[in-house]
Amino acid sequence: MRRAAREHRGMYLVHVWLCRAVEGAPPRELAEEFRAAAAPDEGVEHAVAHHVSGRETVVGLFLRLDGLAAAERAAAAVCARVLDRHAAWGFAAVSCEAVLIMPVPEP
């Protein structure tokens, strides 16, 4: 029964936008720290970090949970733990929300 319930969970991509006062690439282990900080019931399947600009980084979290709101809450909780554990990195969370993909109309 437990396995059947897991099969109905959706996969969500949540972007966590981070900013810090100093410029430079994020630490190489940033994505791994997000995965390591996740509790088993938070559904984190994969994490990837991208340096967007001098001070901005986005972490993409792929979560398998029962709904979009649950995925965003879990991503925010994981983010809070990472930022607390690594305060010396100087990041602040700017936003934490799902990526909504809109279909592009064909010409």
C-alpha positions as a printed Julia matrix, in Angstrom:
107×3 Matrix{Float64}:
  0.0    0.0     0.0
  2.83   2.41    0.84
  4.42   1.91   -2.58
  1.16   2.62   -4.38
  0.8    5.94   -2.55
  4.3    6.99   -3.61
  3.53   6.25   -7.26
  0.82   8.92   -7.29
  3.16  11.69   -6.21
  4.07  14.31   -8.76
  7.51  15.61   -9.64
  7.97  19.35   -9.11
 10.83  21.67  -10.0
 11.21  24.43   -7.43
 13.7   27.25   -7.98
 15.36  28.72   -4.93
 16.83  32.11   -5.85
 19.74  33.18   -3.67
 21.65  36.45   -3.5
 24.66  37.57   -1.52
 26.56  40.79   -0.91
 29.77  39.66   -2.61
 30.24  38.65   -6.21
 31.52  35.28   -7.26
 30.51  31.76   -8.11
 28.71  29.76   -5.45
 30.56  27.03   -3.57
 30.87  23.85   -5.65
 29.13  21.83   -2.97
 26.02  24.05   -2.84
 23.67  21.66   -4.67
 24.94  18.69   -2.66
 24.32  20.6     0.56
 20.68  21.09   -0.47
 20.3   17.35   -1.1
 22.05  16.46    2.16
 19.88  18.86    4.19
 16.64  17.29    2.99
 14.75  14.92    5.25
 13.54  11.71    3.59
  9.89  12.81    3.7
 10.71  16.09    1.91
 10.94  14.27   -1.41
 14.13  15.83   -2.79
 15.25  13.69   -5.72
 17.86  15.96   -7.31
 19.44  19.39   -6.85
 21.46  21.56   -9.22
 22.97  25.02   -8.71
 23.54  27.64  -11.4
 25.5   30.87  -11.02
 23.21  33.4   -12.71
 25.15  36.63  -12.27
 27.78  38.19  -10.03
 25.78  37.83   -6.81
 22.84  35.64   -7.83
 22.54  31.87   -7.82
 19.55  29.65   -8.45
 19.2   26.17   -7.01
 16.8   23.86   -8.81
 15.24  21.25   -6.56
 13.35  18.34   -8.05
 10.9   17.07   -5.47
  8.48  14.15   -5.57
  5.54  15.05   -3.32
  1.76  15.05   -3.21
  1.28  18.59   -4.46
  2.8   21.87   -5.55
  2.27  23.62   -2.22
  3.94  20.73   -0.38
  6.92  20.9    -2.76
  7.35  24.65   -2.23
  7.11  24.26    1.56
  9.66  21.45    1.56
 12.07  23.42   -0.65
 11.79  26.44    1.65
 12.5   24.28    4.71
 15.55  22.71    3.06
 16.79  26.15    2.0
 16.43  27.51    5.53
 18.51  24.64    6.91
 21.27  25.11    4.32
 21.47  28.86    4.87
 21.53  28.35    8.64
 24.28  25.71    8.45
 26.38  27.77    6.04
 25.82  31.36    7.15
 29.44  32.17    6.24
 28.55  31.75    2.56
 26.52  34.95    2.91
 23.46  33.91    0.9
 19.94  35.17    1.5
 16.89  33.56   -0.06
 15.11  35.85   -2.52
 12.34  33.47   -3.56
 11.38  29.82   -3.46
  8.71  28.81   -5.94
  7.79  26.28   -8.55
  8.71  26.81  -12.15
  5.54  27.0   -14.22
  6.11  26.12  -17.82
  3.72  27.72  -20.27
  3.2   26.15  -23.7
  4.61  28.2   -26.54
  2.11  28.63  -29.38
  3.34  27.52  -32.75
  3.59  30.21  -35.43
